[in-house]
Amino acid sequence: MRVIHVINGLETGGAETVLYRLATYPSDVQHQVISLEDRGTFSDRLESHGVVVHHLNWKSPLSSMSGFIRLYRLLRRSDPDVVQAWMYRANLLAGLAGKVAGLPVVWNIRSSTLAPLRLPTRILARLGGRFASLLSASVINCSSRSADLHARFGYDAAKGFVIANGYDPEVFAPDDNMRNFTRSEFGISPETFLVGTIARWHLQKGYPILVRALGMARSNGVPIRALLVGRGMDGRNGEIKKLIRECGLQDCVQLLGERAEIPSIARALDVHVLSSIGSEGFPNAVAETSLSGTPNIVTDVGDSKCIVGDSGWLIPTGDPKQLAVAIEQAYTEWSASPVRWQERRLRARKRIVEKFSLQGMVLAYEKVWRQVADR
């Protein structure tokens, strides 16, 4: 079977990560990728696995017609059994090009709310609902909340599936030696209570809420050390530096920027925090850190509740006080009840291993593709 993926770009993100895992998983399915934009973080990584990647460098509205023609020609020339599109813009463009080329297109949706998205993206999301039955053979949502939301926009007119993200328990796993080594690289001792967030700089990630919560927890006696990891989370980000300074956290919060060694960072943390306020579908960082034996404090967005279960803390969005309380509770258990803390760590990993395996995700996607190709 031949599958060609169409995606906006290949910088680090949830959809891009899932695409990479699907395209590089050992299988008889042959994959190609079309990026509507320029090269990104995953371009080299995909090509190193022998996956052919095309880049259309399609950014300007003035180049819309020429970009669409190049997309159409690539799809026709590649002659795939199925086109797998990712997110609103690529869904619509690939759906239209696939329709003209006579190719079946599967859409992928990853947002559980439209509230924090920019107006053009919200327009594309609602437009997709109007054309779902015409331009898509099936729609895959990464979470049940996403499926429920988009059904209200008309996406349920096409055959729908919910396929959760999947993870490799060998890549993300507890390792005390590597934990201590990674900490030493950042000047953090093994005995330090370490909080972290792995997420790019974006409005929906709720970083202002997180920083204020860290400040409150510190004021209440928690010896805070924190690592903030992700694209845009470095010394050039004046906004986050200002927030950290206003909360008096310059001496205990480190900005690491975008990093490749996420498995090492995931196991180095004691607690991972998702302070998101918006359109998360199935946040990878929550599952990856849980799989690494790191409990999570998460806001109630997307399927975070389903990922964490009873292994962590679930709080409302947009409330730094409740987030601070959860951090304090985590610290108290970590410091005063090491046996309970170890049990929590084991529950976090076990839940991901049993419910969200990489093999299960790949098989589910391939089943949908074969059904679509047969139809």
ZIHU-V58903 format. One line per field, one symbol per residue. ss: DSSP state (H for helix, E for strand, - for the rest). phi: phi as a letter, one per 30 degrees, with the letter a starting at -180 (. if undefined). burial: + if it has 16 or more other C-alpha atoms within 10 Angstrom, else -. Layout:
ss->???
phi->???
burial->???
//
This chain:
ss->-EEEEEE------HHHHHHHHHHH-----EEEEEE-----HHHHHHHH---EEEE-----HHHHHHHHHHHHHHHHHH---EEEEE-HHHHHHHHHHHHHH---EEEEE---------HHHHHHHHHHHHHHHHH--EEEE--HHHHHHHH---HHH-EEEE----E--------HHHHHHHHHH--------EEEEE----HHH-HHHHHHHHHHHHH-----EEEEE--------HHHHHHHHH------EEEEE----HHHHHHH--EEEE---------HHHHHHHH---EEEEE----HHHHHHHH-EEE----HHHHHHHHHHHHHHHHH-HHHHHHHHHHHHHHHHHH-EHHHHHHHHHHHHHHHHH-
phi->.cbccbbeabddadddddeedddcdeaddccbbccdcddbedddddddciddbcbdhcbdedcedddddddeddddddhddbcccbieddeddddddddddicdbccbcbccacedddeedddddddeddceddcbdabccdadddddddddcjdddcdcbcbddbbcdddcadadddeddddddcicdddddccabcaddaeddidedddddddddddcjdddbbccbleicbddddddddddddcicedbccccidbdddeddedddcbccccecbddcbdedddddeddicdbcbddbhceedddhccbbcbddibddddddddddddddedcbedddddddddddeddedcbddddddddddddedddddd
burial->-+++++++++++++++++++++++------+++++++++--++--+----+-++++-+--------++-+++-+++--+++++++++++++++++++++---++++++++++++--+----+-++++++-+++-+++++++++++++--+--++++++-++++++++++--+++----+++++----+----+++++++++--+++++++++++++++---+++++++++++++-----++-++--+++---++++++---++++++++++++++++++++++++++++++++++++++++++++-++--+++++-++++++++++++-++--+------++-++++++++++--+++-+++--++-++--++--
//
